[in-house]
Amino acid sequence: MATAAATAAVERSSEHGRASLDVRPLTPALGAEIHGVDLGAADIADAVPAIRQALLEHGVIFFRDQSLSQEQHIAFARHFGDLEVHPATPKDQPNPEVLRIAHGPKSKGQENNWHSDVTWREKPSLGSILLAREVPEVGGDTCFANMHLAYERLSPQMQRFCEGLTAVHDIARVFARRLNEAPADLHERFPPKTHPVIRTHPETGKRVIYVNTAFTSHIEGVSAKESRWLLDHLYATAMDVEIQCRFRWEPGSVAFWDNRVCQHLAVSDYFPQRRVMERVTIAGDAPFFAP
């Protein structure tokens, strides 16, 4: 991770080209704002290698004052891989890749827990690109936690123990109620998946705690009591403020996070004000642990 002192323009290069980005870290742990980039520009592909490198270095990157249509939002995300369609997206929606998350007087925010997105998939997402369409006057921030640093703060004995474990991730824990479907019906389309409790990041090689309060149901091979205790212990690691950053939204702000290393929490403190976000998600690969 870059240090907070690196607030000047940072020049990044790749074998595919060269781009200069104004990268301003938010905390020593993770997060950086990138200034002077128009994500909807016709030549945005030239900046993609440097943006990807910034994402790997900082875990989550932010852009301000972006005037993106849904089509531009989708086009930018496609530079980083194939896109997912979330089961909560209405089937008659013109752009199924865009997940609209809207809360207001009749809908209080429900994303206020630490989680990684879609870990119930066999291949959970690489990352998400979230665009703010409408935000409350104050409140509605999003917090992010660096789960590699969370792993690093475990004792060596606990690291070794967790590295040999797997856990089950279940879509029905959250979306059975939200989609008004029976868990068995959801499981027909999205059966629970098993992932390592500690995963290896496929690009950086770093080890990451990979269980979350939203979708992880239990750890395999231990008793129910032991599973609950260990999951609670690992969940609590995301709550360490020294491995976090917090982002205050403005209309046109964009957050792009690496779902393989970050957990996030949307602070639902703005009810009954409105908060409208649009998310496009990049498909990832199957989690693994490299000894």
Buried (B, 14 or more C-beta within 10 A) or exposed (E): BBEEEEBEEBEBEEEEEEBEBBBBBBBBBBBBBBEEBBBBEEEBEEBBBBBBBBBBBBBBBBBBEBEBEBEBBBBBBEBBBEBBBBBEBEEEEEBBBBBBBEBBEEEEBBBEBBBBBBBBBEEBBBBBBBBBBBBBEEBBBBBBBBBBBBBBBBEEEBBEBBBEBBBBBBBBBBBBEEBEBEBEEBBEEBEBBEBBBBBBBBBBEBBBBBBBBBBBBBBEEEEEEEBEEBBEEBBEBBBBEEBBBBBEBEBBBBBBBBBBBBBBBBBBEBBEBBBBBBBBBBBBEEBEBEE
